[in-house]
Amino acid sequence: MARRPIDITLPDLAGKRALVTGASDGMGLGMAERLAAAGAEVVMPVRNSRKGEAAVLSIRERVPGADVSLRVLDLSSLESVAALADTLLSEGRPIDLLINNAGVMTPPDRQTTADGFELQFGTNHLGHFALVGRLLPLLRAGRARVTSQVSIAARRGRINWDDLNWERSYDGMRAYEQSKIAFGLFGLELDRRSRAHGWGITSNLSHPGVAPTSLLAARPELGRSRDTVGVRVIRALSARGILLGTVESAKLPALTAAASGRPGALYGPKGPGNLGGPPAEQRLYAPLRSTEEAARVWEASERLTATVFSAA
């Protein structure tokens, strides 16, 4: 039986500036394309310029007249984050939509960022934290909607406060869970602090369910020379329409959250186990519900990245 297509309708975004991290392939590329088709000017910060240029060409072929452009960003380098922020601040254009989508998942051996953080914690969470903090003036000017992409992995696990960087006993999946829990707590705390300080920003969360994206595919730079068994199983189930989503459906929760989602809420697929299906608001995962833990993550992240939001 053919899978019934799942889709959503985006509002008219003409005159809006949108920033999507991780937009050179997969879900992020699909998000950038849909935002451009809705009329937004889309900025795509990418680490790999060759992939970025191919992504821009792909969007322009499918969306004639699309207003899309590349910038340079490596979220595993706080210097690169600062350079992108300086570039965008110098351009002076308010940011209306920000989708924090980029991420890495479960390198088999512990790796570190340019700044010495465990790679997943440093890239998935700290890099985005620093980016949002440095872009705060532009986000405030645009009264931006900020959506941060977490994972169903955030429904379990915890912050390893005794060893945030997993130096003593690295476990790739537990470190991934931590990175997404910290990132989710940050996204929710951003919304609370925006309301408390009058920043005018709204912030919420999304997750893609489970779909055959590139996260578990072969990534030589992560020490993964071939596709994992997990991603091969995911591709097979997705192709048969069994439980899981597709790359096309997996992008929809983030787009829903960014375009019309409720502040402080979580959006994901509403199928069985929240693995696939159309997007809908969902109950916050237990590890994301503590405001005390969120404040602790925020303060630790400010210290680790030397990013102070209140100075903006």
Salt bridges, closest charged atoms under 4 A:
ASP7 OD1 - ARG34 NH1 2.67
ASP25 OD2 - LYS51 NZ 2.77
GLU33 OE2 - ARG62 NE 2.90
GLU41 OE2 - ARG17 NE 3.04
GLU41 OE1 - ARG93 NH1 2.69
GLU91 OE1 - ARG17 NH2 2.85
GLU91 OE2 - ARG71 NE 2.97
GLU177 OE2 - ARG156 NE 3.02
GLU189 OE1 - ARG192 NE 2.95
GLU189 OE2 - ARG193 NE 2.75
ASP191 OD2 - ARG195 NE 3.16
GLU221 OE2 - ARG47 NH2 3.87
GLU221 OE2 - ARG219 NE 2.53
ASP227 OD2 - ARG235 NH1 2.51
GLU281 OE2 - ARG262 NH2 2.42
